[in-house]
């Protein structure tokens, strides 16, 4: 595999730092490398493979639609877009949706909608709209999005940056209250910060933010690209606090582990700011993507995978908490989304991931100190136990 990796490094930009093996096959919760070694996938491409690798129903729909109609652009109506968006709006309780491809594109869509809504409905002076964001956020890597990133690695030598963003601490609703001005049009936040290391705010945080936004006529826009579609044991993470945001960003799992599919959903007045020519994407909402997205929603519903995420997530969380080792600082999470924080003075997350892979389980660290546990929803209890046992064995082998 070393020669394969060396050859790839000659032709592929080094914007990632993969673990040193080459995957060639996936089925359900399992992955295989070129040498035939099998690994349990506890990463699922940051929730993009929530249904598992090559889910039979997804492959069937992919083949059917690929033989019928794949891409036409939104210059024409198709028979797959409406059923997909109708179901998604019904599940989320939102009025309208705008389909895109990647999560980054959906976030950019939300930012544009929020600004134009602020100018048209709040009468914010032109070019003065402000959007509040949370520290340690991760919403993508476009120039505008990294403009409000807290991480120097994401920003170094990529300036100048897009203005109009105010940063406040994550989990602090009073900081939100004090940051709002007449020029504020929206608060963009992740219910749980995934790339920051599965950081969870205090209970009641989202509810307080929702109330503050309502009182000040500010849009509450939730980025649930990673946390949405069952990852936390509910359709959407905000449901744990029984609120409803003004805007919702979805992606990753919406593509069923097959295609990039994303969407921004919101109220009719917010979506109404878009008119022909104001925003678009050649591939956004294409017939193949829409058919895939609809089947994802059907599978989640009909196979009761969200209920599985809730029940098996508790097993995963409690099992990891029972591991007592000096490397572990904290275990936290919700549903099938758990982070294990490691003491970086004793061991790096990279070394743990490499050793864990040798024991048959794949995951990736965040900022060298938090390991992510986010398996497909189709995982079985005995497979979760395997992941827990091998994690304990891995830590013990390292010290």
Beta strands, then each sheet from edge to edge (+ up, - down):
strand 1: 23-27
strand 2: 30-33
strand 3: 38-41
strand 4: 96-100
strand 5: 130-134
strand 6: 165-168
strand 7: 184-189
strand 8: 192-193
strand 9: 199-200
strand 10: 219-223
strand 11: 247-250
strand 12: 262-266
strand 13: 328-333
strand 14: 338-342
strand 15: 361-362
strand 16: 365-366
strand 17: 370-373
sheet 1: 1+ 2- 3+ 15+
sheet 2: 4+ 12- 11+ 10+ 7+ 5+ 6+
sheet 3: 8+ 9-
sheet 4: 13+ 14- 17+ 16-
end
